[in-house]
Amino acid sequence: MRKLAGTYRKTRGPRWKWPFFIRILFVAMVFFGLGAWLSAGAGFWKAAGPLPPRRVRLGIENVDNYRDVFQGRRIGLITNATGVDSRLVSSVEILAAKMNLVALFAPEHGLRGNAVAGAAIPHEKDSKTGLPIYSLHGDTRKPTAAMLKNVDVLVFDIQDIGARSYTYISTMAYAMQSAKENGKTFVVLDRPNPVGGEKVEGGLLQPAFSSFIGLYPIPLRHGLTAGELARLFNEEFGIGAKLVVIPMTGWKRDMQQEETGLPWVMTSPNIPTPESARAYSGTALLGGSNVSEGIGTTRPFELVGAPWLDGRKLAERMNAYQLPGVFFRPTQFTPQWGKYQGRICQGVQIHVTDRRQFSAASVGVYLLQEIRSLGGTQFRWNAPKTGERWMIDLYEGGSELRQGKIAGAKLLERWNREAADFQKRTEKVRLYR
């Protein structure tokens, strides 16, 4: 046994004896390598991971530079779920910690952004702060003197989507009017235009068609931020409020939402993504008809159709225009609410292939033109109730689309001239280049 054992020991080969410092170095390498791997793994396993690097610093993140505006004054805040900083901390929480926040004001869809379009929002109390929440989409759409009695500075911090018919900018305008009438300072905490600030589209709203979905003569896609719009409303449309815009830093006009490094928060139940916002200025026009604009699906304003449409023919006709930056794919969808709830609709999905070339207004006009042609008697405009105006006219800011007396191409030519003129006129209110 000893002999065998000795033989065995010899067959194992020489035993390596590493110097002590080499062994220590090896252990250290293993230790730090494992740590790095675990760190990477931790990042991988997080549900959302770290937020992307910030390119843009929001107005809410610059309030400390404007302390003189708020010092010793009572603050009212118009906001909703989109009122957050780049780390998704609520503006309510930020301002409550920094200053004397005394009241909150809720626009359409409510403070939390969960109410359906057009629904009346009640007055209530905020469960977290105990502050009153005054509705600006119920009995009144304009802050009353009673609501502002204990307010010195009225602040607006809501994400707009760059479209005239999106009601948050009308809420801002009404609030500015009330601030002027009641001797209050009005402050806008500026945010990006998610569809960029270079392109302006659509005709100017005609005064006879002014409404909550379009108060002033601006285009369908206005190309301005909320702060720039506030300056325009104040100076060109005569509100004359004591206005302070707290600007962003780092935002440039050619930036679209995906390029800002900022997280996207749903601006309303039917604008879940920047893609929905991008299409909205055009396909919102379909809201005045019996054609589904995709509400009740996961792709609102990107899906368009009706049970009586031929999606293949519609796609062929739309692609024949060769509109830049967009492709139309025939599809079917079943809305879970809204128009044609539970029914299969045929139509198209709008695929934007180039965000900068895409023209929402052109898409909206040509879609309506071709759907009217394909649908025949099955297509109709949603008739107004007694004493009300046609919804399509309010969306358009005129009556040309409904009357159909001007071909789509001719109408777009006129709209383009009006948009170009608007762009030149608004140079003076622009804060960013």
N, C-alpha and C positions, 0 to 999 in steps of 0.2 A: 504493500500500500504506500509506503513512504517513497519507494522508487517511482511508482506510478504518479504519485503526487508531484514528485520532483520533476518528472518528465513533463507533466502538465504545466507547471510553472514556467518551464523553459519555452514551451510552445506559444505562450501568450505574447512573446516579443518583449522589447525593452519598455520600461515604464518611463513616461515623459514627466519630467519635473520642471514646470514652467517657473521662471523667476517670480518672486512675490509681486513685484510691481506690475508685471504683465497680467497676472490673475486679477489684480485689483482693477486694471484698465478694462479687462474683458467684462467683469461684473458691471462696471459703470456704464459701458456701452449698451449692455442688455437692458439695464434699468432705464436709461434715458430713452432708448429706442421704444421700449414698451410704453413709457409715458407719452411719447409723441403719438404712438399708435392709438392709445386710449383716448387722447385728446381729439384726434381726428375722428375716431369712432363716435365720441360724444356728440360732435357737431353733426355727424351723419344721422344719428338716431334722434336728434331733436325734431319735433314735429314740423316746425317751420324753419329752423336754423336761424342764424344771425341775419338781421336785416341787411340789405345791400348797402354799400357805402353811399353816404349822402352826397349828392351833388348840390342839392337845393336846401337852403335854410328857410323855413316858413315864417310868415308874419308872427305867428304865435310864439316862435322861438326868438323873436327879436324885441319882445315887449319891454325887456329890461332897459333897452336903449331909449325908451319913451316914458320913463317913470314920471316925468313932470306932467304928462297928460292925465295920469291916474292918481297921483299923490293926493291923499285926503279927500277923494271923491268916491261916490257910490256908483257901482258898476252894474249895468244890465247887459246880458249876453244873449244874442240871437245865435243859436247854433243847433246842431243835430249830431248824429253819429259820426259824421265826417270831420267834426271839429276835434282833431287830434294833432299831436306833434309827430315828428318823424319816427318816434319810438312808440307811437300809438297810445300815448298818454292823453287823456281827455283835456280839452281846453277848459272845461268846467273845473276840473281838479287843479290845473295849473293856475288859473286866475284866482280861484278861491284861496289858494295858498299864498299868493303874492299880493293881493289887494282886497278891497272891501266889495266882494261880489254879493249883490242883494236880490237879484231877480234873473230868471231865465225866460227866454221867449222861443217858442217852437214854430217852425214853418210847416208847409205841407209835408205829410208823412210823419210828423211828430218829432219829438226830441230824440227818440231812439231810431227813427227812420223805418219803422215797421208798419205804418199805416198805409193802406192802399191809396192809389192816386185818387184825388178828389174827396177823400173822406174828411169829415169834420173832426177836428182835433179838440178835445176838451181842455179846459184849464185844470191843472192838478198841482200837486206838490211833489218835488223831487225827493225820493225816498232816502237818498244818500246824504244830500246837503241840507234838506229841509227847506230849500228855497222854493218860492212860488214859480210855477211854469205857466206863463201866459200864452195862450194859443193865438197864433196869427193866421190860422186857417180854420176858423169857426164862425163865431158871430161877427168878427172883424178880421180884416187882413192888414190892418194898420194899427200900430200901438196907440192906445188911447191916452189921454192926459192922465187918467186915473192910474193906468199901468206904469206911467213914467213919473208919477208923483215923487217917489223916493229914489229916483235914478238921476245921476248927474251926467254920466257918460254911457252911451248906448253903443255896444260893440257887436260887430257882425263877423262871424267866423264859420263859414260854410263853404264846402267844395262845390263850385259851379262846374258845368260840363261844356260851356262854350256855345250854348244854343239859346236863341231868343225865347223860345217857347217853354224853357225850363223855369219853373216859377220862383226859384230861390232869388233870382235877380229882381223880380217884381217885388218880392217881400223886402229886399234891401232898399229898393226905391221908395216904397211906402214908409219904411222905417226912417229913411232920411228925411222925408217930408214931415213926419211927426216930430223928429228931432229939431227941425227948423222951427216948426210951429210952437214947440214947447221949450225952446231955449236950451237944448241939450247938445253936447258934443257927440258927433258920430264918428266912430273909429272902425275901419276895415282892417282886419288881419288878413293880409293877402295870401293867395294860394295860386298854384299854376292853372293855366288853361290846359286841361288834359289832352286836347286835340291840337295844341300848338297855337302860336300867336302870329304866324306868318300869313295864313290863308283866311280870307273873308269870302263868304258865299251867300247868295240869295238876295232877293230884292228887299228894299227898305219897307218896313211896315207903314201902311197908309193910315193917317190919323183916324179915319172912320172905323178902323178895325182894331183900335186899341182895346186891350182886355188884360186880364190877369196873366194870360199866356203870351203877352206882348204889349208892354205899356208904351214904349217909345219907338220912334222910327229908326230901328237898327236892323241889320241883316239877319237872316236865319242863323248863320254861323258868324259870330261877331269878331272873333280873333282877339279878344281882350281878356284880361284877368278881372276878377271882381273889383279889385282896387281901381283899376283903370276905368271900368264901367262906372263906378261911383263918382270918379272925377268927371266923366262925361255927363252923367245925369245932373251933377251939381252945377257944372259950368254951362253946358250947351242947352240943357233942358230946364234950366232955371230953378232948381230946387234951392240952392243957396244956403245949404246947411254949413255949420262949422265942422268941416270934414278933416280927419286925419287918416291917412293911409299908412299903415306900417308895412313896408314892402318886404319882399323876399330878398334873399341874396343867393346868387348862383343860378337863377333861372334865366334862360335865354329864349327868345321868341321861337326858335326852331325846335325847341324841346317838346316832345310829346311825353305822355305819362310814363311810358316805359323807359324813357331816358333820364328821368329825374332822380332815380334811386329811391323814390318815396313809395311806401306801401299804398295800395289802393283799398279804399273803404267804399262799399256800396253807397252810392249817393241817394238811392231810393230802391224799393223792391224790384223795379224793372230796369235798373242800370247796374247790373252786378259786376261788369267788367269795363275796362277802357274801350274794348271793342264795341260794346253797346253804345257807349257815349259817342264814339266816332261815327256810327251810323245814324244816330238819333236825329240830327239836324235835317236829314233827308227823309227817312222812313217815318218819322213822327207825323208827316203829312197824311199818311194812310190812316191815322187816327180819326180823320173826318169822313171815313168811308166804311163800307161793310167788308173791307179786306183786313185780315188779321196782320198786325205788325209784329207777331211773334210773342205778344204778351201771354203769359201762362206757359211758356216754355223756358228752357235753360239758355236760349239765345234770343232774348227780346231785342227787337229792332234790327236784328241780323237775319231773321226768318220772316218771310212775307208770303202770304198765300190765302186760299179759301177752298172750300170743298168743290166749288164749281170751276176752278181754274185748271188749266193744263200746264203743269210745271215745266214740262219739257219744252213746249212752245215758248213759254215766257222766258226761259233761260236762253233759248236760241235767239230770240228777238233782242234781249238785253245785251248779250255778248256781241251781237252784230254791230252795236254802237261803238264797240272798241273803246269804251271809257277807260281812261288811264287808271292804273292802280287797283283794279277790281275785276273779279270773275264771279259769274253767277252760275251756281250749280243747282240743277233741278232736284227737288227733295219733297218729302212728305213729313208732316208733323201733326201732333195732336195736342192742342192747348189744354192745360189742366184747369184754367180759369180764363175769364175774358171772352172775347169773340170765339164762337164755335167750340166752346168747352166740350171736351170729350169726342169731338168729331175730327176725322182725318182731313187735313188740309193739304192741297197740292200747291206748290209754289217754288220759290228759290231760296237758297241761302247765299248771302252776300259775303264773299271772301275778299278781304282787303289784302292785296298783294304788295302795295306800296303806300304806306301811310301818308307820305307827303304829296303824292300825286292824286290820291283819292278825293273825289268831289261828292260829298253827301247830297248837296242840292241837286246836282245832275241826276244822281241815282233816283232820288225821290220823284223828280218831275217825269223822267222817262218810265219809271215803274208805273206811275199813275196812268200815263198815256197808253202804255201797252196793255195794262190790265183792263182799262176801259174798253179797249179794242177787242181783246180776247173774251171778256166777260159779257159783252153785249148788254142785254136787259137785266142780267143777273147782278151786274155792278150797280151800286147806287151810293149816293152821298147820304150820310146820316142827317136826316131832316131835323131842323131846329124845333124846339118846343115853342109854344106860343110866346111871342114877344122876345124871343132870343134870336141870335144870329147863327148862321151856318158855322159849324165847328171848323170845317175845312178853310173857310175864309179867315178865321181867327188864327189858325196855324200858319197859313200863308201870309197873312197880313194884307190881303187883297182878295179879289174874287175871280182872277183870271183862270186859275186851275179849274174851278167849278164850272165856269161858263164855257171853257174850252174853245174860246174864239181865237186864241193865239197858240200856234204850234209850240211844242216843247222847246225846240231849238231857238226860236225867236224870243220866247219868254226868257230863256237862260241868257241870251245875248243882252237883253235889257237888264236883267238881274246882275250880270257881271259888271256892267257899266256903273250901276248903283253901288255895288260892293267896292269897286275900285275907288269911287269918289269918297265913300265912307272911310276907307282905309287912309286916304290922304288927309281927310278932315280930322281924323282921330290921332294923328301923329303927336299933337300937342298934349294929349292926356296919357301917352305911353310912358311907362316907368322902366321898361326893359328893352334891350336891343338884341 
